[in-house]
Amino acid sequence: MKSLKSNPLRTQLLAALALPLAGLIAPLAQAQNFEAYYGERPANDAGEDVKSVNYCPRTGSIIAGTRRVSTGIEALVTRVDDNGVALWQYAYRVGGSTRTAANAIVELRDGTGFALTGSMVRTDTHIYVLRIDCDGRPLWTRVFGNTTTAGSRAIGYDIIEAGPTLSPVPPPPSQLIVVGDENLPAPAGAVAGRILRLTAAGALVWDRAYSQPNQPLGLRFRAVTENRSLSSNLPDIVVAGSAARGTSWNVDRRGLMFRVLSTGVPQCNAVLGATDSTNEDYFGITRLTAGGFAAETVLVGATQPATAVNSSVYLTRFNAGACVPLAQSVWRDATDGATSFDVVETLVTATGSVPTIVATGTIAGALTQGDGFALTADDAGLGPVGGQYRYSTQSDKRETLMAIDNKRDRFVMAGSTFTDWDGSGDAQDFYLVQTDPNKKDQCVREWDFSWSRVELPYERFTPPIKALQLISAVETEAIETREEGYCCILDPN
């Protein structure tokens, strides 16, 4: 662990504390804006998810992802306070596996800590769920079996805490919902979408694998939310992902919206895209609660010609309780490709009174190796509202953003740096951006983009289902790690 003196983020914060008291009262009364990095030299640390901390003692944010070291691959979690100073950082080896990766994290509403998911290798690759307390200490870990024991590779990509019932009926004990997918050993390239439901104490409720009839390559599940059900007391589970078309995942993928009851029973789906050798993918999802859009759902991702390098951001809004696309738009960077990986409903009102969503992602292509962005779109037409911005502007443009969350009166976004900020030879760390209500910090700049409405056609299918019941408890090793610094210094304005 680095000492306090060698910690650049703490050094800068302590220097700020030396300012006259009168100049500190306003900045310290609330969280500030910044861009920061976290990890440990010489590990390669890739951030995948971020959540605002609202229930554990002390507020702040928590980032989850994966680090690669000489001894293997480990899940990595960093918790920071509202000014970006790390409270703790731990790497985890699930079941002792030196090939443990993390893709998503959620905070539990009872204030007992967090749950994360990803993959671990134990002969085959399996989905796991790890519960940790507010200080990062492991509480329990569960590993889930695959549909076959002959070389499957299953990965958890998103996790949420299930919501309560929407009626006076008492809700069940707290539960977790995980989505991911499983690469099957045969036929080559075949993938099954996975949804798992378990209690917050680690007991399996159900585990299902879903596929596509007449499409041997199957489904990919990447993100999940819940939304009001038209046929059940409990909310439906709504998934964002991709559906294969033809015999190759690289040609003519379609964006997938997949909806099931709380029991895993399919309700509806929509596969969006045209037969034009263009790939559509959804990577992020959020439910809507405001205005006339309550119980509708927005999915975000990318559309990209199979023969082209550059992609464009793809947004779609679906109706309440069903799977009908109501609005679609495509956003293009002026010079490079852009992909959106996550989206939230806007809880702050700085952009005006119309209901909006904010999506984040990465600009990359022939000219830019990586720049994060955040866009604000109105719920009605998914067109621009207010300013649109890009981040990591103080580096050689090699950062990514993969996740976003509301943080009361502002936003937090996370991904990975590919810049050696402190000159220590550590070129890849977690990357965290905390903005004001307008998505700004003092290193932001305007995003030069164009956008248009689109109406991609959609299809439906009836998914075959396979029920799974294999679950095992394993121990998890926690390894303390620490390094941090500012990419863009604290901005109280």
MIRO-487342 format. One record per residue (C-alpha): residue number from 1; residue in one letter; z, y, x. Coordinates in Angstrom, 1 decimal, padded with zeros to 4 digits. Example, Ala and Ser with C-alpha at 12.3 -4.5 7.8 and 13.67 -1.06 7.14 Angstrom:
2
LUMKOL;i;aa;pz;py;px
LUMKOL;1;A;007.8;-004.5;012.3
LUMKOL;2;S;007.1;-001.1;013.7
//
This chain:
493
LUMKOL;i;aa;pz;py;px
LUMKOL;1;M;000.0;000.0;000.0
LUMKOL;2;K;-000.8;003.5;001.2
LUMKOL;3;S;002.0;005.8;001.9
LUMKOL;4;L;002.5;009.0;-000.1
LUMKOL;5;K;001.3;011.2;002.9
LUMKOL;6;S;-002.0;009.3;003.1
LUMKOL;7;N;-002.7;009.4;-000.6
LUMKOL;8;P;-005.2;012.3;-001.1
LUMKOL;9;L;-004.8;012.5;-004.9
LUMKOL;10;R;-001.0;012.9;-004.7
LUMKOL;11;T;-001.4;015.3;-001.7
LUMKOL;12;Q;-003.6;017.6;-003.8
LUMKOL;13;L;-001.2;017.4;-006.8
LUMKOL;14;L;001.8;018.2;-004.6
LUMKOL;15;A;-000.1;021.1;-003.2
LUMKOL;16;A;-000.6;022.4;-006.7
LUMKOL;17;L;003.1;022.1;-007.4
LUMKOL;18;A;003.8;024.5;-004.5
LUMKOL;19;L;002.1;027.3;-006.5
LUMKOL;20;P;004.2;030.1;-008.1
LUMKOL;21;L;006.0;028.8;-011.2
LUMKOL;22;A;004.3;031.3;-013.5
LUMKOL;23;G;000.9;030.0;-012.7
LUMKOL;24;L;002.0;026.4;-013.3
LUMKOL;25;I;003.5;026.5;-016.7
LUMKOL;26;A;000.2;026.4;-018.7
LUMKOL;27;P;-001.6;023.8;-016.6
LUMKOL;28;L;001.4;021.4;-016.5
LUMKOL;29;A;002.0;021.7;-020.2
LUMKOL;30;Q;-001.0;019.5;-021.0
LUMKOL;31;A;-003.3;017.1;-019.3
LUMKOL;32;Q;-006.0;018.6;-017.1
LUMKOL;33;N;-009.6;017.8;-016.3
LUMKOL;34;F;-010.7;015.9;-013.2
LUMKOL;35;E;-012.9;013.2;-011.7
LUMKOL;36;A;-011.0;010.6;-009.6
LUMKOL;37;Y;-011.4;007.3;-007.8
LUMKOL;38;Y;-009.1;004.3;-007.4
LUMKOL;39;G;-009.3;001.0;-005.5
LUMKOL;40;E;-008.5;-000.2;-002.0
LUMKOL;41;R;-010.5;-000.3;001.2
LUMKOL;42;P;-012.6;-002.4;002.0
LUMKOL;43;A;-012.8;-003.9;-001.6
LUMKOL;44;N;-015.7;-003.2;-003.8
LUMKOL;45;D;-014.1;-002.1;-007.1
LUMKOL;46;A;-016.3;-002.0;-010.3
LUMKOL;47;G;-014.7;-000.2;-013.3
LUMKOL;48;E;-015.8;-001.7;-016.7
LUMKOL;49;D;-013.5;-000.3;-019.4
LUMKOL;50;V;-011.0;002.6;-020.0
LUMKOL;51;K;-008.4;003.2;-022.7
LUMKOL;52;S;-006.1;006.2;-023.4
LUMKOL;53;V;-002.5;005.1;-023.3
LUMKOL;54;N;-000.7;006.0;-026.6
LUMKOL;55;Y;002.1;003.5;-027.1
LUMKOL;56;C;003.6;002.5;-023.8
LUMKOL;57;P;006.3;004.9;-022.3
LUMKOL;58;R;004.4;007.8;-020.7
LUMKOL;59;T;000.9;008.7;-021.7
LUMKOL;60;G;-002.2;008.6;-019.5
LUMKOL;61;S;-005.1;006.2;-019.2
LUMKOL;62;I;-005.7;002.6;-018.0
LUMKOL;63;I;-008.9;001.3;-016.3
LUMKOL;64;A;-010.0;-002.4;-016.0
LUMKOL;65;G;-012.7;-004.0;-013.9
LUMKOL;66;T;-013.3;-006.3;-011.0
LUMKOL;67;R;-012.8;-006.1;-007.3
LUMKOL;68;R;-014.6;-008.1;-004.6
LUMKOL;69;V;-012.7;-008.8;-001.4
LUMKOL;70;S;-013.2;-011.2;001.5
LUMKOL;71;T;-011.1;-013.9;-000.2
LUMKOL;72;G;-012.9;-013.8;-003.5
LUMKOL;73;I;-013.2;-011.9;-006.8
LUMKOL;74;E;-010.2;-010.5;-008.8
LUMKOL;75;A;-009.5;-008.7;-012.0
LUMKOL;76;L;-008.3;-005.2;-011.3
LUMKOL;77;V;-006.3;-002.8;-013.5
LUMKOL;78;T;-005.2;000.7;-012.7
LUMKOL;79;R;-002.8;002.8;-014.9
LUMKOL;80;V;-002.7;006.6;-014.3
LUMKOL;81;D;-000.8;009.5;-015.8
LUMKOL;82;D;-002.4;012.5;-017.6
LUMKOL;83;N;-003.2;014.2;-014.3
LUMKOL;84;G;-004.9;011.1;-012.8
LUMKOL;85;V;-002.1;010.0;-010.5
LUMKOL;86;A;-001.8;006.2;-010.3
LUMKOL;87;L;001.4;004.8;-011.8
LUMKOL;88;W;000.4;001.3;-010.6
LUMKOL;89;Q;-002.6;-000.8;-009.6
LUMKOL;90;Y;-002.7;-004.6;-009.7
LUMKOL;91;A;-005.3;-007.3;-009.0
LUMKOL;92;Y;-005.0;-010.5;-010.9
LUMKOL;93;R;-006.0;-014.1;-010.2
LUMKOL;94;V;-006.1;-016.1;-013.5
LUMKOL;95;G;-004.9;-019.6;-012.9
LUMKOL;96;G;-005.1;-019.0;-009.2
LUMKOL;97;S;-008.9;-018.6;-009.5
LUMKOL;98;T;-010.5;-016.5;-006.7
LUMKOL;99;R;-013.4;-015.8;-009.1
LUMKOL;100;T;-011.6;-013.8;-011.8
LUMKOL;101;A;-013.5;-010.9;-013.4
LUMKOL;102;A;-012.4;-008.3;-016.0
LUMKOL;103;N;-014.6;-006.5;-018.5
LUMKOL;104;A;-012.4;-005.0;-021.2
LUMKOL;105;I;-008.8;-004.0;-021.9
LUMKOL;106;V;-006.8;-002.9;-025.0
LUMKOL;107;E;-003.4;-001.4;-025.6
LUMKOL;108;L;-001.2;-003.0;-028.3
LUMKOL;109;R;000.1;-000.8;-031.0
LUMKOL;110;D;003.7;-002.2;-030.7
LUMKOL;111;G;004.1;-000.6;-027.3
LUMKOL;112;T;004.6;-003.9;-025.4
LUMKOL;113;G;001.6;-003.5;-023.1
LUMKOL;114;F;-002.1;-004.5;-022.8
LUMKOL;115;A;-004.5;-007.4;-023.1
LUMKOL;116;L;-007.6;-007.9;-021.0
LUMKOL;117;T;-010.5;-010.3;-021.0
LUMKOL;118;G;-013.3;-011.4;-018.7
LUMKOL;119;S;-014.1;-014.6;-016.9
LUMKOL;120;M;-012.5;-017.1;-014.5
LUMKOL;121;V;-013.9;-020.1;-012.7
LUMKOL;122;R;-012.2;-023.5;-013.1
LUMKOL;123;T;-015.0;-026.0;-012.4
LUMKOL;124;D;-017.1;-024.1;-015.1
LUMKOL;125;T;-016.7;-020.4;-016.0
LUMKOL;126;H;-014.4;-019.7;-018.9
LUMKOL;127;I;-013.3;-016.8;-021.1
LUMKOL;128;Y;-009.6;-015.8;-020.6
LUMKOL;129;V;-007.2;-013.4;-022.2
LUMKOL;130;L;-004.3;-012.0;-020.1
LUMKOL;131;R;-001.4;-010.1;-021.6
LUMKOL;132;I;000.5;-007.7;-019.3
LUMKOL;133;D;003.4;-005.4;-020.0
LUMKOL;134;C;003.3;-001.6;-019.6
LUMKOL;135;D;004.1;-001.9;-015.9
LUMKOL;136;G;001.3;-004.4;-015.2
LUMKOL;137;R;003.4;-007.5;-015.0
LUMKOL;138;P;001.8;-010.7;-016.5
LUMKOL;139;L;003.3;-012.0;-019.7
LUMKOL;140;W;001.0;-014.9;-020.6
LUMKOL;141;T;-002.6;-016.1;-020.0
LUMKOL;142;R;-004.9;-018.2;-022.1
LUMKOL;143;V;-008.1;-019.9;-020.9
LUMKOL;144;F;-010.7;-021.0;-023.5
LUMKOL;145;G;-012.9;-024.1;-023.4
LUMKOL;146;N;-016.7;-024.1;-023.6
LUMKOL;147;T;-019.0;-025.8;-026.0
LUMKOL;148;T;-020.0;-028.2;-023.2
LUMKOL;149;T;-018.3;-029.4;-020.0
LUMKOL;150;A;-021.6;-029.7;-018.1
LUMKOL;151;G;-022.0;-026.4;-016.4
LUMKOL;152;S;-021.5;-023.7;-019.1
LUMKOL;153;R;-020.7;-020.1;-018.0
LUMKOL;154;A;-018.7;-018.2;-020.6
LUMKOL;155;I;-017.7;-014.5;-020.2
LUMKOL;156;G;-015.5;-012.2;-022.4
LUMKOL;157;Y;-017.0;-008.8;-022.7
LUMKOL;158;D;-014.8;-006.9;-025.2
LUMKOL;159;I;-011.4;-007.1;-026.7
LUMKOL;160;I;-009.6;-005.3;-029.6
LUMKOL;161;E;-006.4;-005.6;-031.5
LUMKOL;162;A;-007.1;-006.6;-035.1
LUMKOL;163;G;-006.3;-003.9;-037.7
LUMKOL;164;P;-003.9;-004.4;-040.6
LUMKOL;165;T;-005.1;-005.2;-044.1
LUMKOL;166;L;-006.6;-002.5;-046.2
LUMKOL;167;S;-004.5;-003.4;-049.3
LUMKOL;168;P;-000.8;-003.8;-050.1
LUMKOL;169;V;-000.9;-007.4;-049.1
LUMKOL;170;P;001.3;-007.8;-046.0
LUMKOL;171;P;-000.8;-008.1;-042.8
LUMKOL;172;P;-000.6;-011.1;-040.5
LUMKOL;173;P;001.3;-010.8;-037.2
LUMKOL;174;S;-000.6;-008.8;-034.5
LUMKOL;175;Q;-003.8;-010.5;-033.4
LUMKOL;176;L;-006.5;-010.0;-030.8
LUMKOL;177;I;-010.3;-010.4;-031.2
LUMKOL;178;V;-012.5;-011.2;-028.2
LUMKOL;179;V;-016.3;-011.3;-028.1
LUMKOL;180;G;-018.5;-012.6;-025.3
LUMKOL;181;D;-021.1;-015.2;-024.7
LUMKOL;182;E;-021.7;-018.6;-023.1
LUMKOL;183;N;-024.7;-019.4;-020.9
LUMKOL;184;L;-025.5;-023.1;-021.7
LUMKOL;185;P;-026.8;-025.5;-019.1
LUMKOL;186;A;-029.8;-026.6;-021.3
LUMKOL;187;P;-032.3;-025.4;-022.2
LUMKOL;188;A;-032.6;-023.0;-019.3
LUMKOL;189;G;-031.6;-019.4;-020.4
LUMKOL;190;A;-030.0;-020.5;-023.7
LUMKOL;191;V;-027.0;-018.3;-024.7
LUMKOL;192;A;-024.5;-018.7;-027.5
LUMKOL;193;G;-022.5;-015.7;-028.8
LUMKOL;194;R;-018.7;-016.3;-028.9
LUMKOL;195;I;-016.0;-014.7;-031.1
LUMKOL;196;L;-012.4;-015.7;-030.6
LUMKOL;197;R;-009.3;-014.7;-032.6
LUMKOL;198;L;-005.8;-015.3;-031.3
LUMKOL;199;T;-002.3;-014.0;-032.0
LUMKOL;200;A;-000.7;-011.4;-029.7
LUMKOL;201;A;001.7;-014.3;-028.6
LUMKOL;202;G;-001.3;-016.3;-027.3
LUMKOL;203;A;-001.8;-018.9;-030.1
LUMKOL;204;L;-005.4;-019.7;-031.1
LUMKOL;205;V;-006.4;-018.7;-034.6
LUMKOL;206;W;-010.1;-019.7;-034.3
LUMKOL;207;D;-013.0;-019.8;-031.8
LUMKOL;208;R;-016.6;-019.8;-032.8
LUMKOL;209;A;-020.0;-020.1;-031.0
LUMKOL;210;Y;-023.1;-018.7;-032.8
LUMKOL;211;S;-026.8;-019.2;-032.1
LUMKOL;212;Q;-030.2;-018.4;-033.5
LUMKOL;213;P;-032.4;-020.9;-035.4
LUMKOL;214;N;-035.9;-021.3;-034.1
LUMKOL;215;Q;-035.1;-019.1;-031.1
LUMKOL;216;P;-033.8;-021.4;-028.3
LUMKOL;217;L;-032.5;-018.6;-026.1
LUMKOL;218;G;-029.9;-017.4;-028.5
LUMKOL;219;L;-027.6;-014.4;-028.7
LUMKOL;220;R;-025.6;-012.1;-026.4
LUMKOL;221;F;-022.4;-010.5;-027.7
LUMKOL;222;R;-021.3;-007.3;-025.8
LUMKOL;223;A;-018.9;-005.2;-027.9
LUMKOL;224;V;-016.8;-005.4;-031.0
LUMKOL;225;T;-015.0;-003.3;-033.6
LUMKOL;226;E;-013.6;-003.9;-037.1
LUMKOL;227;N;-014.7;-002.2;-040.3
LUMKOL;228;R;-014.0;-002.3;-044.0
LUMKOL;229;S;-015.1;-005.5;-045.7
LUMKOL;230;L;-016.7;-005.6;-049.1
LUMKOL;231;S;-015.5;-009.1;-049.8
LUMKOL;232;S;-012.2;-009.7;-048.0
LUMKOL;233;N;-008.7;-008.2;-047.8
LUMKOL;234;L;-009.0;-008.1;-044.0
LUMKOL;235;P;-011.6;-006.0;-042.2
LUMKOL;236;D;-014.9;-007.5;-041.1
LUMKOL;237;I;-015.6;-008.1;-037.4
LUMKOL;238;V;-018.7;-006.2;-036.3
LUMKOL;239;V;-020.5;-007.1;-033.0
LUMKOL;240;A;-023.1;-005.3;-030.9
LUMKOL;241;G;-025.4;-007.3;-028.6
LUMKOL;242;S;-028.9;-008.7;-028.1
LUMKOL;243;A;-031.1;-011.4;-029.6
LUMKOL;244;A;-033.7;-013.3;-027.6
LUMKOL;245;R;-037.3;-013.5;-028.8
LUMKOL;246;G;-039.8;-015.9;-027.3
LUMKOL;247;T;-039.1;-017.9;-024.2
LUMKOL;248;S;-037.8;-015.3;-021.8
LUMKOL;249;W;-034.8;-012.9;-022.0
LUMKOL;250;N;-036.9;-010.5;-019.9
LUMKOL;251;V;-039.6;-010.0;-022.5
LUMKOL;252;D;-039.1;-008.6;-026.0
LUMKOL;253;R;-035.3;-008.7;-026.5
LUMKOL;254;R;-034.0;-007.2;-029.7
LUMKOL;255;G;-030.9;-005.2;-030.5
LUMKOL;256;L;-028.4;-007.2;-032.5
LUMKOL;257;M;-025.9;-006.1;-035.1
LUMKOL;258;F;-023.8;-009.2;-036.1
LUMKOL;259;R;-021.1;-009.1;-038.8
LUMKOL;260;V;-018.6;-011.8;-039.8
LUMKOL;261;L;-015.5;-012.0;-042.0
LUMKOL;262;S;-012.1;-012.1;-040.4
LUMKOL;263;T;-012.3;-015.9;-040.6
LUMKOL;264;G;-015.5;-015.9;-038.6
LUMKOL;265;V;-017.8;-016.7;-041.5
LUMKOL;266;P;-021.1;-014.8;-041.1
LUMKOL;267;Q;-021.7;-012.0;-043.5
LUMKOL;268;C;-025.0;-010.5;-042.3
LUMKOL;269;N;-027.0;-009.4;-039.2
LUMKOL;270;A;-029.9;-007.3;-038.1
LUMKOL;271;V;-032.2;-007.9;-035.2
LUMKOL;272;L;-034.0;-004.6;-034.4
LUMKOL;273;G;-037.2;-004.1;-032.4
LUMKOL;274;A;-041.0;-004.4;-032.6
LUMKOL;275;T;-043.1;-007.2;-031.1
LUMKOL;276;D;-044.4;-005.0;-028.3
LUMKOL;277;S;-042.9;-006.4;-025.1
LUMKOL;278;T;-040.1;-003.8;-025.3
LUMKOL;279;N;-036.5;-004.8;-024.8
LUMKOL;280;E;-033.7;-003.4;-027.0
LUMKOL;281;D;-030.1;-004.0;-026.3
LUMKOL;282;Y;-026.8;-002.8;-027.8
LUMKOL;283;F;-023.8;-002.5;-025.4
LUMKOL;284;G;-021.3;-000.3;-027.4
LUMKOL;285;I;-020.0;000.1;-030.9
LUMKOL;286;T;-017.7;002.3;-033.0
LUMKOL;287;R;-016.7;002.5;-036.6
LUMKOL;288;L;-016.9;005.8;-038.5
LUMKOL;289;T;-014.1;007.2;-040.6
LUMKOL;290;A;-015.1;010.8;-041.3
LUMKOL;291;G;-017.0;012.7;-044.0
LUMKOL;292;G;-019.5;010.7;-046.0
LUMKOL;293;F;-019.9;008.2;-043.3
LUMKOL;294;A;-016.6;006.3;-043.6
LUMKOL;295;A;-016.9;002.5;-043.0
LUMKOL;296;E;-020.3;002.9;-041.4
LUMKOL;297;T;-020.9;001.7;-037.8
LUMKOL;298;V;-022.8;003.2;-034.8
LUMKOL;299;L;-024.2;001.0;-032.1
LUMKOL;300;V;-025.5;002.3;-028.7
LUMKOL;301;G;-027.6;000.8;-025.9
LUMKOL;302;A;-031.1;001.1;-024.5
LUMKOL;303;T;-034.7;000.5;-025.1
LUMKOL;304;Q;-037.0;-000.3;-022.2
LUMKOL;305;P;-040.6;-001.6;-021.8
LUMKOL;306;A;-040.5;-005.0;-020.1
LUMKOL;307;T;-042.9;-003.7;-017.5
LUMKOL;308;A;-041.2;-000.3;-016.8
LUMKOL;309;V;-038.3;000.7;-014.6
LUMKOL;310;N;-036.9;003.5;-016.8
LUMKOL;311;S;-035.0;002.9;-020.0
LUMKOL;312;S;-034.0;005.3;-022.8
LUMKOL;313;V;-030.8;005.6;-024.8
LUMKOL;314;Y;-031.0;003.9;-028.2
LUMKOL;315;L;-028.6;004.8;-031.1
LUMKOL;316;T;-028.4;003.3;-034.5
LUMKOL;317;R;-026.1;003.9;-037.5
LUMKOL;318;F;-025.6;001.0;-040.0
LUMKOL;319;N;-024.4;001.2;-043.6
LUMKOL;320;A;-020.9;000.4;-044.9
LUMKOL;321;G;-020.1;-003.3;-045.4
LUMKOL;322;A;-023.6;-004.5;-044.5
LUMKOL;323;C;-026.2;-004.6;-041.8
LUMKOL;324;V;-028.9;-002.1;-042.9
LUMKOL;325;P;-029.9;000.5;-040.3
LUMKOL;326;L;-029.8;004.0;-041.8
LUMKOL;327;A;-030.6;006.2;-038.8
LUMKOL;328;Q;-032.0;005.5;-035.3
LUMKOL;329;S;-032.8;007.8;-032.4
LUMKOL;330;V;-033.9;007.6;-028.8
LUMKOL;331;W;-032.7;009.9;-026.0
LUMKOL;332;R;-034.7;010.3;-022.8
LUMKOL;333;D;-033.8;011.7;-019.4
LUMKOL;334;A;-036.3;014.3;-018.1
LUMKOL;335;T;-037.0;012.3;-014.9
LUMKOL;336;D;-035.2;009.0;-014.8
LUMKOL;337;G;-034.0;006.1;-017.0
LUMKOL;338;A;-030.8;006.3;-019.1
LUMKOL;339;T;-028.7;003.6;-020.8
LUMKOL;340;S;-025.6;004.1;-023.0
LUMKOL;341;F;-022.8;001.5;-022.6
LUMKOL;342;D;-020.1;002.8;-025.0
LUMKOL;343;V;-019.4;005.2;-027.9
LUMKOL;344;V;-016.5;006.6;-029.8
LUMKOL;345;E;-016.2;008.6;-033.0
LUMKOL;346;T;-015.3;012.2;-032.1
LUMKOL;347;L;-011.7;013.0;-033.0
LUMKOL;348;V;-011.8;016.5;-031.6
LUMKOL;349;T;-013.6;019.3;-033.4
LUMKOL;350;A;-014.8;021.6;-030.5
LUMKOL;351;T;-018.4;020.7;-031.3
LUMKOL;352;G;-018.3;022.0;-034.9
LUMKOL;353;S;-017.3;020.7;-038.3
LUMKOL;354;V;-020.1;018.1;-038.7
LUMKOL;355;P;-018.9;014.5;-038.0
LUMKOL;356;T;-020.1;013.4;-034.6
LUMKOL;357;I;-020.0;010.5;-032.1
LUMKOL;358;V;-019.8;010.8;-028.3
LUMKOL;359;A;-021.6;008.1;-026.2
LUMKOL;360;T;-021.5;007.6;-022.4
LUMKOL;361;G;-023.6;005.8;-019.9
LUMKOL;362;T;-025.6;006.1;-016.7
LUMKOL;363;I;-028.8;007.8;-015.6
LUMKOL;364;A;-030.6;005.8;-013.0
LUMKOL;365;G;-034.2;005.3;-011.9
LUMKOL;366;A;-036.6;006.1;-009.1
LUMKOL;367;L;-035.0;009.6;-008.4
LUMKOL;368;T;-031.4;009.0;-009.3
LUMKOL;369;Q;-029.4;006.0;-008.2
LUMKOL;370;G;-026.6;006.8;-010.6
LUMKOL;371;D;-025.2;009.7;-012.6
LUMKOL;372;G;-022.8;009.4;-015.5
LUMKOL;373;F;-023.5;011.3;-018.8
LUMKOL;374;A;-022.0;012.0;-022.1
LUMKOL;375;L;-024.0;012.9;-025.2
LUMKOL;376;T;-022.8;014.2;-028.6
LUMKOL;377;A;-024.7;013.3;-031.7
LUMKOL;378;D;-024.3;014.1;-035.4
LUMKOL;379;D;-023.5;011.1;-037.6
LUMKOL;380;A;-026.3;011.9;-040.1
LUMKOL;381;G;-029.4;011.8;-037.9
LUMKOL;382;L;-028.0;010.8;-034.5
LUMKOL;383;G;-029.4;014.0;-033.0
LUMKOL;384;P;-027.9;016.5;-030.5
LUMKOL;385;V;-024.8;018.6;-031.3
LUMKOL;386;G;-023.4;021.1;-028.8
LUMKOL;387;G;-023.7;020.6;-025.0
LUMKOL;388;Q;-024.9;017.4;-023.3
LUMKOL;389;Y;-023.6;016.8;-019.8
LUMKOL;390;R;-023.9;014.7;-016.6
LUMKOL;391;Y;-021.2;013.9;-014.1
LUMKOL;392;S;-020.7;012.8;-010.5
LUMKOL;393;T;-022.6;015.9;-009.5
LUMKOL;394;Q;-020.5;016.5;-006.3
LUMKOL;395;S;-021.7;013.3;-004.6
LUMKOL;396;D;-025.1;012.0;-003.6
LUMKOL;397;K;-025.6;010.9;-007.2
LUMKOL;398;R;-024.4;007.4;-007.0
LUMKOL;399;E;-021.8;007.0;-009.7
LUMKOL;400;T;-021.9;005.1;-013.0
LUMKOL;401;L;-020.1;005.5;-016.4
LUMKOL;402;M;-019.5;002.3;-018.5
LUMKOL;403;A;-016.8;003.2;-021.0
LUMKOL;404;I;-015.3;006.1;-023.0
LUMKOL;405;D;-012.2;006.7;-025.2
LUMKOL;406;N;-010.7;009.5;-027.1
LUMKOL;407;K;-007.7;011.1;-025.4
LUMKOL;408;R;-006.1;013.2;-028.1
LUMKOL;409;D;-007.8;016.6;-027.5
LUMKOL;410;R;-010.2;015.4;-024.8
LUMKOL;411;F;-012.2;012.4;-023.5
LUMKOL;412;V;-011.8;009.8;-020.7
LUMKOL;413;M;-014.8;007.9;-019.2
LUMKOL;414;A;-014.8;005.2;-016.5
LUMKOL;415;G;-017.2;003.3;-014.3
LUMKOL;416;S;-017.8;002.9;-010.6
LUMKOL;417;T;-018.3;005.1;-007.6
LUMKOL;418;F;-020.9;004.2;-004.9
LUMKOL;419;T;-019.9;007.1;-002.7
LUMKOL;420;D;-017.4;007.0;000.2
LUMKOL;421;W;-015.3;010.0;-001.0
LUMKOL;422;D;-012.6;010.0;001.7
LUMKOL;423;G;-014.8;008.8;004.6
LUMKOL;424;S;-012.8;005.6;005.0
LUMKOL;425;G;-015.7;003.2;004.7
LUMKOL;426;D;-014.8;002.3;001.1
LUMKOL;427;A;-018.1;003.0;-000.8
LUMKOL;428;Q;-017.2;001.5;-004.2
LUMKOL;429;D;-014.1;002.2;-006.3
LUMKOL;430;F;-013.1;002.7;-009.9
LUMKOL;431;Y;-014.4;006.1;-011.2
LUMKOL;432;L;-012.5;008.1;-013.9
LUMKOL;433;V;-013.6;011.3;-015.6
LUMKOL;434;Q;-011.2;013.2;-017.8
LUMKOL;435;T;-012.7;016.2;-019.7
LUMKOL;436;D;-011.8;019.0;-022.0
LUMKOL;437;P;-012.7;018.8;-025.8
LUMKOL;438;N;-016.2;019.9;-024.9
LUMKOL;439;K;-016.7;017.0;-022.5
LUMKOL;440;K;-016.5;019.4;-019.5
LUMKOL;441;D;-014.7;019.4;-016.1
LUMKOL;442;Q;-015.5;021.9;-013.4
LUMKOL;443;C;-018.0;019.6;-011.7
LUMKOL;444;V;-020.1;019.0;-014.8
LUMKOL;445;R;-023.7;020.2;-015.3
LUMKOL;446;E;-026.1;020.2;-018.2
LUMKOL;447;W;-028.2;017.2;-018.9
LUMKOL;448;D;-031.9;017.8;-019.2
LUMKOL;449;F;-033.1;015.4;-021.9
LUMKOL;450;S;-035.3;015.0;-025.0
LUMKOL;451;W;-034.7;013.0;-028.1
LUMKOL;452;S;-036.6;011.7;-031.2
LUMKOL;453;R;-035.9;009.8;-034.4
LUMKOL;454;V;-037.3;006.3;-034.6
LUMKOL;455;E;-037.6;003.6;-037.2
LUMKOL;456;L;-037.7;000.2;-035.5
LUMKOL;457;P;-038.1;-002.7;-037.9
LUMKOL;458;Y;-035.4;-005.3;-038.4
LUMKOL;459;E;-035.1;-009.0;-039.2
LUMKOL;460;R;-032.4;-011.3;-040.3
LUMKOL;461;F;-031.4;-014.9;-039.6
LUMKOL;462;T;-028.8;-017.5;-040.7
LUMKOL;463;P;-026.8;-018.4;-037.6
LUMKOL;464;P;-025.8;-022.0;-036.8
LUMKOL;465;I;-022.0;-022.2;-035.9
LUMKOL;466;K;-020.0;-024.4;-033.7
LUMKOL;467;A;-016.2;-024.4;-033.9
LUMKOL;468;L;-014.1;-024.8;-030.7
LUMKOL;469;Q;-010.4;-025.5;-030.3
LUMKOL;470;L;-009.9;-025.9;-026.6
LUMKOL;471;I;-007.2;-023.5;-025.2
LUMKOL;472;S;-004.8;-023.8;-022.3
LUMKOL;473;A;-002.0;-021.8;-020.8
LUMKOL;474;V;-002.2;-020.9;-017.1
LUMKOL;475;E;-000.2;-018.8;-014.7
LUMKOL;476;T;-001.6;-015.5;-013.3
LUMKOL;477;E;-000.9;-014.1;-009.9
LUMKOL;478;A;-000.5;-010.3;-009.6
LUMKOL;479;I;-001.4;-008.5;-006.3
LUMKOL;480;E;-000.3;-004.9;-005.7
LUMKOL;481;T;-003.0;-002.6;-004.4
LUMKOL;482;R;-003.3;001.2;-004.1
LUMKOL;483;E;-005.8;003.9;-003.1
LUMKOL;484;E;-006.8;007.0;-005.0
LUMKOL;485;G;-008.2;010.5;-004.7
LUMKOL;486;Y;-010.0;013.2;-006.5
LUMKOL;487;C;-013.8;013.5;-006.7
LUMKOL;488;C;-013.4;016.7;-008.7
LUMKOL;489;I;-010.1;018.5;-008.4
LUMKOL;490;L;-007.7;019.3;-011.3
LUMKOL;491;D;-009.1;021.9;-013.7
LUMKOL;492;P;-006.6;023.4;-016.1
LUMKOL;493;N;-009.1;025.5;-018.0
//
